[in-house]
Amino acid sequence: MFGLASFLVAQLFYAFSFYKQISVFPSKEYLIFTIATFVGVLVLLLLVLYPNLHEMKIPVLVYGSSVCLMVIMAALRIDSVSRRSFWWVTIGAILFMLSDSIIAINKFLYEGNLPLASFFIMLTYIIAQFFIVHGFLLSYKSTFRTIEQSHS
């Protein structure tokens, strides 16, 4: 539970950081599509896992919702940051969601016996973190470039 809580806090920090970068909200259609897509993925995963969650139903729902929020906030940066930053961060957030999904599927469906689960969990997690950090740095690099140009 402590590990789950730690990652929950990290997800919320990511979501807040991405939210702070949104200066222009995307179109209503894009907003609806984005929310429907990632909430749909979460609902599908929860439906598959539900019979095996037992006393973990609420913690998994809360944690899954925080991951979903983080991915949605990453995707809503589309018109507020450079395309490169947007894609790096959004792909990283999706990979983070995938990593956490593999953890849940391995734990609750396969009882820890999903072949190569640890490998794919760490692979997607490491790549996710790299993509998110790289994309975030790209957004700040372009911001600093703009500030430098305006002061020149």
C-alpha positions as YAML, in Angstrom:
chain: A
units: angstrom
residues:
- id: 1
  name: MET
  ca: [0.00, 0.00, 0.00]
- id: 2
  name: PHE
  ca: [2.90, 2.39, 0.72]
- id: 3
  name: GLY
  ca: [4.31, 1.82, -2.77]
- id: 4
  name: LEU
  ca: [0.88, 2.36, -4.31]
- id: 5
  name: ALA
  ca: [0.46, 5.59, -2.33]
- id: 6
  name: SER
  ca: [3.91, 6.82, -3.40]
- id: 7
  name: PHE
  ca: [3.14, 6.24, -7.06]
- id: 8
  name: LEU
  ca: [-0.28, 7.86, -6.58]
- id: 9
  name: VAL
  ca: [1.42, 11.02, -5.35]
- id: 10
  name: ALA
  ca: [3.83, 10.90, -8.32]
- id: 11
  name: GLN
  ca: [0.88, 10.56, -10.73]
- id: 12
  name: LEU
  ca: [-0.83, 13.56, -9.16]
- id: 13
  name: PHE
  ca: [2.36, 15.64, -9.37]
- id: 14
  name: TYR
  ca: [2.71, 14.72, -13.04]
- id: 15
  name: ALA
  ca: [-0.96, 15.56, -13.69]
- id: 16
  name: PHE
  ca: [-0.59, 18.92, -11.93]
- id: 17
  name: SER
  ca: [2.64, 19.71, -13.81]
- id: 18
  name: PHE
  ca: [0.99, 18.91, -17.14]
- id: 19
  name: TYR
  ca: [-2.09, 20.93, -16.19]
- id: 20
  name: LYS
  ca: [0.10, 23.95, -15.39]
- id: 21
  name: GLN
  ca: [1.45, 23.83, -18.96]
- id: 22
  name: ILE
  ca: [-2.00, 24.06, -20.54]
- id: 23
  name: SER
  ca: [-2.42, 27.63, -21.70]
- id: 24
  name: VAL
  ca: [-4.86, 26.93, -24.54]
- id: 25
  name: PHE
  ca: [-7.53, 24.27, -24.13]
- id: 26
  name: PRO
  ca: [-8.02, 22.12, -27.21]
- id: 27
  name: SER
  ca: [-11.26, 21.86, -29.15]
- id: 28
  name: LYS
  ca: [-14.34, 20.38, -27.50]
- id: 29
  name: GLU
  ca: [-14.16, 17.40, -29.89]
- id: 30
  name: TYR
  ca: [-10.53, 16.67, -28.99]
- id: 31
  name: LEU
  ca: [-11.32, 17.06, -25.28]
- id: 32
  name: ILE
  ca: [-14.24, 14.61, -25.48]
- id: 33
  name: PHE
  ca: [-12.25, 12.15, -27.60]
- id: 34
  name: THR
  ca: [-9.27, 12.26, -25.21]
- id: 35
  name: ILE
  ca: [-11.33, 11.83, -22.05]
- id: 36
  name: ALA
  ca: [-13.50, 9.09, -23.60]
- id: 37
  name: THR
  ca: [-10.45, 7.19, -24.86]
- id: 38
  name: PHE
  ca: [-8.49, 7.09, -21.62]
- id: 39
  name: VAL
  ca: [-11.48, 6.72, -19.29]
- id: 40
  name: GLY
  ca: [-12.62, 3.92, -21.62]
- id: 41
  name: VAL
  ca: [-9.26, 2.17, -21.25]
- id: 42
  name: LEU
  ca: [-9.49, 2.51, -17.46]
- id: 43
  name: VAL
  ca: [-13.06, 1.19, -17.35]
- id: 44
  name: LEU
  ca: [-12.16, -1.77, -19.58]
- id: 45
  name: LEU
  ca: [-9.18, -2.64, -17.39]
- id: 46
  name: LEU
  ca: [-11.26, -2.33, -14.21]
- id: 47
  name: LEU
  ca: [-13.99, -4.55, -15.66]
- id: 48
  name: VAL
  ca: [-11.42, -7.22, -16.49]
- id: 49
  name: LEU
  ca: [-9.77, -6.99, -13.07]
- id: 50
  name: TYR
  ca: [-12.90, -6.46, -10.95]
- id: 51
  name: PRO
  ca: [-13.64, -10.10, -10.01]
- id: 52
  name: ASN
  ca: [-10.10, -10.49, -8.64]
- id: 53
  name: LEU
  ca: [-9.66, -7.17, -6.82]
- id: 54
  name: HIS
  ca: [-11.44, -8.13, -3.56]
- id: 55
  name: GLU
  ca: [-10.37, -5.64, -0.82]
- id: 56
  name: MET
  ca: [-8.25, -3.71, -3.34]
- id: 57
  name: LYS
  ca: [-11.24, -2.43, -5.36]
- id: 58
  name: ILE
  ca: [-11.15, 1.13, -3.96]
- id: 59
  name: PRO
  ca: [-7.33, 1.53, -3.93]
- id: 60
  name: VAL
  ca: [-7.08, 0.27, -7.52]
- id: 61
  name: LEU
  ca: [-9.94, 2.53, -8.64]
- id: 62
  name: VAL
  ca: [-8.32, 5.58, -7.00]
- id: 63
  name: TYR
  ca: [-4.87, 4.79, -8.36]
- id: 64
  name: GLY
  ca: [-6.20, 3.96, -11.84]
- id: 65
  name: SER
  ca: [-8.13, 7.23, -11.88]
- id: 66
  name: SER
  ca: [-4.96, 9.16, -11.02]
- id: 67
  name: VAL
  ca: [-3.07, 7.47, -13.87]
- id: 68
  name: CYS
  ca: [-5.95, 8.25, -16.21]
- id: 69
  name: LEU
  ca: [-5.97, 11.89, -15.10]
- id: 70
  name: MET
  ca: [-2.20, 12.12, -15.67]
- id: 71
  name: VAL
  ca: [-2.50, 10.80, -19.24]
- id: 72
  name: ILE
  ca: [-5.44, 13.10, -20.01]
- id: 73
  name: MET
  ca: [-3.52, 16.15, -18.72]
- id: 74
  name: ALA
  ca: [-0.51, 15.15, -20.85]
- id: 75
  name: ALA
  ca: [-2.74, 14.89, -23.92]
- id: 76
  name: LEU
  ca: [-4.46, 18.22, -23.23]
- id: 77
  name: ARG
  ca: [-1.11, 20.04, -23.66]
- id: 78
  name: ILE
  ca: [-1.50, 19.62, -27.45]
- id: 79
  name: ASP
  ca: [-2.00, 23.32, -28.30]
- id: 80
  name: SER
  ca: [0.09, 24.74, -25.46]
- id: 81
  name: VAL
  ca: [3.55, 23.30, -26.05]
- id: 82
  name: SER
  ca: [5.69, 22.40, -29.05]
- id: 83
  name: ARG
  ca: [4.63, 19.32, -31.03]
- id: 84
  name: ARG
  ca: [7.82, 17.55, -30.02]
- id: 85
  name: SER
  ca: [7.21, 18.18, -26.33]
- id: 86
  name: PHE
  ca: [3.57, 17.16, -26.68]
- id: 87
  name: TRP
  ca: [4.37, 13.84, -28.35]
- id: 88
  name: TRP
  ca: [7.26, 12.90, -26.06]
- id: 89
  name: VAL
  ca: [5.26, 13.56, -22.89]
- id: 90
  name: THR
  ca: [2.01, 12.02, -24.16]
- id: 91
  name: ILE
  ca: [3.69, 8.84, -25.39]
- id: 92
  name: GLY
  ca: [5.57, 8.65, -22.08]
- id: 93
  name: ALA
  ca: [2.33, 9.05, -20.12]
- id: 94
  name: ILE
  ca: [0.66, 6.31, -22.18]
- id: 95
  name: LEU
  ca: [3.65, 4.02, -21.59]
- id: 96
  name: PHE
  ca: [3.39, 4.77, -17.86]
- id: 97
  name: MET
  ca: [-0.28, 3.74, -18.02]
- id: 98
  name: LEU
  ca: [0.73, 0.58, -19.90]
- id: 99
  name: SER
  ca: [3.39, -0.26, -17.30]
- id: 100
  name: ASP
  ca: [0.88, 0.12, -14.47]
- id: 101
  name: SER
  ca: [-1.68, -1.92, -16.40]
- id: 102
  name: ILE
  ca: [0.80, -4.78, -16.79]
- id: 103
  name: ILE
  ca: [1.46, -4.63, -13.04]
- id: 104
  name: ALA
  ca: [-2.28, -4.87, -12.31]
- id: 105
  name: ILE
  ca: [-2.90, -7.64, -14.84]
- id: 106
  name: ASN
  ca: [0.04, -9.63, -13.53]
- id: 107
  name: LYS
  ca: [-0.98, -9.19, -9.89]
- id: 108
  name: PHE
  ca: [-4.74, -9.64, -10.11]
- id: 109
  name: LEU
  ca: [-5.29, -11.87, -13.16]
- id: 110
  name: TYR
  ca: [-2.13, -13.95, -13.31]
- id: 111
  name: GLU
  ca: [-1.34, -13.95, -9.58]
- id: 112
  name: GLY
  ca: [2.23, -12.90, -10.33]
- id: 113
  name: ASN
  ca: [2.79, -15.51, -13.05]
- id: 114
  name: LEU
  ca: [2.49, -13.50, -16.26]
- id: 115
  name: PRO
  ca: [5.48, -14.52, -18.40]
- id: 116
  name: LEU
  ca: [8.11, -11.76, -18.70]
- id: 117
  name: ALA
  ca: [5.92, -9.37, -16.69]
- id: 118
  name: SER
  ca: [8.81, -7.88, -14.73]
- id: 119
  name: PHE
  ca: [10.79, -7.28, -17.90]
- id: 120
  name: PHE
  ca: [7.93, -5.51, -19.70]
- id: 121
  name: ILE
  ca: [6.91, -3.56, -16.59]
- id: 122
  name: MET
  ca: [10.41, -2.15, -16.17]
- id: 123
  name: LEU
  ca: [10.95, -1.64, -19.90]
- id: 124
  name: THR
  ca: [7.77, 0.40, -20.33]
- id: 125
  name: TYR
  ca: [8.34, 2.24, -17.03]
- id: 126
  name: ILE
  ca: [11.92, 3.28, -17.84]
- id: 127
  name: ILE
  ca: [11.03, 4.38, -21.37]
- id: 128
  name: ALA
  ca: [7.98, 6.23, -20.00]
- id: 129
  name: GLN
  ca: [10.06, 8.18, -17.51]
- id: 130
  name: PHE
  ca: [12.65, 9.06, -20.15]
- id: 131
  name: PHE
  ca: [9.96, 10.24, -22.58]
- id: 132
  name: ILE
  ca: [8.14, 12.31, -19.96]
- id: 133
  name: VAL
  ca: [11.27, 14.00, -18.65]
- id: 134
  name: HIS
  ca: [12.71, 14.60, -22.13]
- id: 135
  name: GLY
  ca: [9.41, 16.03, -23.39]
- id: 136
  name: PHE
  ca: [9.02, 18.21, -20.32]
- id: 137
  name: LEU
  ca: [12.55, 19.57, -20.78]
- id: 138
  name: LEU
  ca: [11.78, 20.29, -24.43]
- id: 139
  name: SER
  ca: [8.82, 22.42, -23.37]
- id: 140
  name: TYR
  ca: [11.01, 24.44, -21.02]
- id: 141
  name: LYS
  ca: [13.82, 24.72, -23.55]
- id: 142
  name: SER
  ca: [11.47, 26.39, -26.03]
- id: 143
  name: THR
  ca: [10.11, 28.65, -23.27]
- id: 144
  name: PHE
  ca: [13.63, 29.76, -22.29]
- id: 145
  name: ARG
  ca: [14.51, 30.34, -25.95]
- id: 146
  name: THR
  ca: [11.46, 32.61, -26.33]
- id: 147
  name: ILE
  ca: [12.39, 34.55, -23.18]
- id: 148
  name: GLU
  ca: [15.99, 34.98, -24.36]
- id: 149
  name: GLN
  ca: [14.84, 36.20, -27.77]
- id: 150
  name: SER
  ca: [12.47, 38.76, -26.25]
- id: 151
  name: HIS
  ca: [15.28, 40.18, -24.08]
- id: 152
  name: SER
  ca: [17.77, 40.43, -26.95]
...
